[in-house]
Amino acid sequence: MNEISITMNWESVKKNIFLRLVNYGMNRANIEKKAYVKFLNLAILLYCDCRKWGFDGFYVDMKHLPIWDQGLKSIFQAALENTYCKNNVFVTHINNLLPQNAAYELAVDAELIQTKTEVIVLTNKAIHFGAAMLLNITELKRLADQFGSDLYLLPSSVHEILVMCADQYPDVFFLTEMVKEVNNEVVSREDYLSDHVYHFDRKKCEVTLAVPV
């Protein structure tokens, strides 16, 4: 089966489509023809991973919908199931990834890790475009219930997010400034996601922008 026949066959690709999260403003011109959903200041894209067939993947365009005879809703549903399946969710303490990413070192320098407080990294198993876990409501709810707290979600890059208990880190302004500092000093333009901090409401199971007061 060649590349063209694979990408034109819904049954072939539906298990290999995943969510990717990017900054909407920075990518607006590039995603006009792509299948996406706007979420706050971000855009949720659909990416088909074709490495198992020996060639690069591709972002789903609106032109793929009639080819696959699928609506946008059904394609997003497939991507949700693939992205947020249990085997693809990776949760670890921030210290476990310190050697690989200087952005985490800045967090430690800011003395965010305290005895009572856990700073968690939430991403996918590949640690590649894992920031889509920002919308993994099931996992966020599990973490929020485990800690008994709402959560603040910090976009470290397009590849991961940092999770903190809201009742332990009430200063949203400080967290926002930390995110901006990391983005300015460490994160490349290609990996940049957002300067904003996000809030997960444990009761509403909802992700919103966290507004500094």
Order of alpha helices (4+ residues) and beta strands (2+ residues): alpha-alpha-beta-alpha-beta-beta-beta-alpha-alpha-beta-alpha-beta-alpha-beta-beta-alpha-beta-beta
